[in-house]
């Protein structure tokens, strides 16, 4: 009998401790709420957006501290400098607002999507085209049309970037800070000169360069093929010589990969790979390794965006430049000078509509976007931003940027970077299939067939 | 103990917490995985029922065949490597006359306690184009330089080797524990009968470790089927998805294409494959007594 009582007591103790445990979990949530302003904690969770606007306005007016979480890139100078500058400026313009930085993971939006699925989206987040398209279906991204108008953001946008602000449905979901961006084909001038080579204009010239560099044990072009966008860009710079729409036209469905131009481009890339354009382990090389090869003179050429100009100039000085993409013959080379790979996208700072401070977050997102653009112009010497900042760089633009600025007026067509592609199936296919082509182990026919099968 | 075992309420009370956790965190999610695999769910919005579409797409996807081939290769490589070397090393260090057995016991187990990321970075440095392995060939005057991780067909073997290298120590520990549980009388009796060391291990150690081997086989084969981390770090699934597995297909569909429905169809097939492997292993390692009982039951039925 005693044993029965004892075992019953033990069971009850176990059950009671489990319940107490549950009770504690609930109570631990209370202190977290103290982080939010007092005005916020007294309001109902399911308040309407209008009420939120009024609340947040009164918060800032009453001087209560508001902490906004922001999910953005903070990895290198190109992302750290603008963020730090924006935070400094925010302190002056919005003294009551504090930013809580959550560093963006390079995980294809996995973290952000998980946060969205669990209802924990940050107040402000950097959204790519894929994220915008996914979140607008689930109403987890705020429509910013009114804020863009009231803050004058739309008026500040450069004409060439007007389209970047709008998503496919005609709404503004993010404030873009990057303008039209371009894939540049960098080359080491000193290496070309030392080896008696001219900048290649045609693929025959390029093949000669490959042969010469390989004979000297220099990698002709260092590719960081571990990142699918870089291999897609390598295909796109060739595809645009045959079909100006490049991968953008494939993404939009206005062209097919089996069209003559795209097949020719795939075959040309196959030929160049077989000749040894890229290093053998290109598909397992990351950005740091490839960049190191180029900047240390072990590689003669490099494909990257125009944002690399600053770093390349710092390391190589006058020995580095970018070239117009080589083409089939001299005539196509000249004609292709106005068609660039790359382009802008609707990505930028977006706002969580379910944020307790949604209206304020939208204003702050617009403010940060402006400051990002200013910092990029002033400290990163990059005038290719979304809006007219009216700022000047703190020192002269690098020669390569000047050359690009001079070329801009003559550019008549651009394509897209992979993060600007809207069809996620095509995006996945072009990244992996171009990687296969670059590896030299998949044929151009396989490339065309596989993409066609995937798109069907 | 008998009292408790006879008390159904006590059994229920003791089983309930574990059962509740299993149902909540294992059984229900698995059912959800199967349910969502018949929808077009993107992870955020309300899913729409699409019937067998995801499964038809999956079975006609060229990467599906590649993934299954890779899983089989991966499972075979790690099973053979781990069980073979773990057995040899365990038997070797079980010999009390052997010098340095304590050091070796720790050395074999060290990779297990390392993070997978650390191990992969280590091997990535060794196997890269300009890595240690190719340098060794170069210094030796051989032109056998290989693109170890970038080869469409060979990379999966290299990745499997990295996994096998790391986890061999785990199976080694299990087998050592199994050997220790075998009474030394058996070996003494065998020695008196003039049995050699090798024969004693073949006739005593290995047969008596059947249960341990069964467990080792299950973790190796299911580990092969659900492999992901190593290929994600070492090759990113490339070149062109040639080192994909079903887990990678699931990850790619869900997180890169926001196509959770398709990803979960891949996950469902993977769960079924794991279950099938376990059933086959359990069938192969059926208890002899159980076999006899089955035989008796069959005879009774026939009579």
Interface residues (C-beta under 8 A of the other chain):
Chain A: X3 X7 X11 X107 X108 X109 X110 X113 X116 X117 X130 X134 X135 X137 X138 X140 X225 X226 X279 X280 X281 X282 X283 X284 X285 X289 X424 X425 X427 X428 X432 X433 X435 X436 X437 X438 X439 X441 X442 X450 X453
Chain B: X3 X10 X13 X42 X43 X44 X45 X62 X124 X128 X129 X145 X147 X149 X150 X151 X152 X234 X235 X236 X237 X238 X239 X240 X241 X242 X252 X255 X256 X257 X258 X259
